[in-house]
């Protein structure tokens, strides 16, 4: 009976965690979201640090 339960647990996908264990997929998604927000902010500030709107207006 116990070996059957252990055998079934071995076939669970990686994103299903047991009670009290860290959810690695959620941690990874949170890190990815934070990095994405920071990169979008850096890109936004980069565009405005060079006065891109004024530069683009002069180019046309």
C-alpha distance (Angstrom), angle and dihedral (degrees) to the residues before:
residue distance angle dihedral
X1 . . .
X2 3.80 . .
X3 3.81 93.3 .
X4 3.81 90.2 53.9
X5 3.81 90.7 53.8
X6 3.81 91.8 49.3
X7 3.79 90.5 47.7
X8 3.81 91.3 53.7
X9 3.81 92.0 48.4
X10 3.80 89.4 55.1
X11 3.81 90.4 62.8
X12 3.82 97.3 54.9
X13 3.81 117.1 114.6
X14 3.81 118.5 -102.2
X15 3.81 93.8 -109.1
X16 3.80 94.8 61.7
X17 3.80 108.7 88.3
X18 3.73 131.7 -171.1
X19 3.78 125.5 -114.2
X20 3.79 112.7 -69.7
X21 3.81 94.3 13.8
X22 3.79 126.2 119.5
X23 3.79 115.0 -100.3
X24 3.79 101.0 -129.0
X25 3.79 95.6 -172.0
X26 3.81 92.7 54.8
X27 3.81 91.6 47.5
X28 3.80 89.9 50.2
X29 3.80 93.1 49.6
X30 3.82 91.5 48.2
X31 3.82 90.8 51.5
X32 3.81 90.6 46.9
X33 3.82 91.2 50.2
X34 3.82 92.7 48.8
X35 3.80 92.3 48.5
X36 3.80 89.7 48.3
X37 3.80 92.9 51.5
X38 3.80 91.6 48.1
X39 3.81 92.2 48.4
X40 3.80 92.0 49.3
X41 3.81 89.2 50.3
X42 3.79 92.5 48.7
X43 3.80 91.0 48.8
X44 3.80 91.2 48.9
X45 3.80 92.6 49.5
X46 3.81 91.0 44.8
X47 3.79 90.7 56.1
X48 3.78 93.5 48.9
X49 3.80 96.0 41.0
X50 3.80 89.2 64.8
X51 3.81 92.1 45.1
X52 3.75 88.7 -117.1
X53 3.82 94.8 172.9
X54 3.82 91.0 55.7
X55 3.77 92.7 42.9
X56 3.79 92.5 49.2
X57 3.81 90.9 47.8
X58 3.82 90.8 53.4
X59 3.79 92.3 47.7
X60 3.81 92.1 60.6
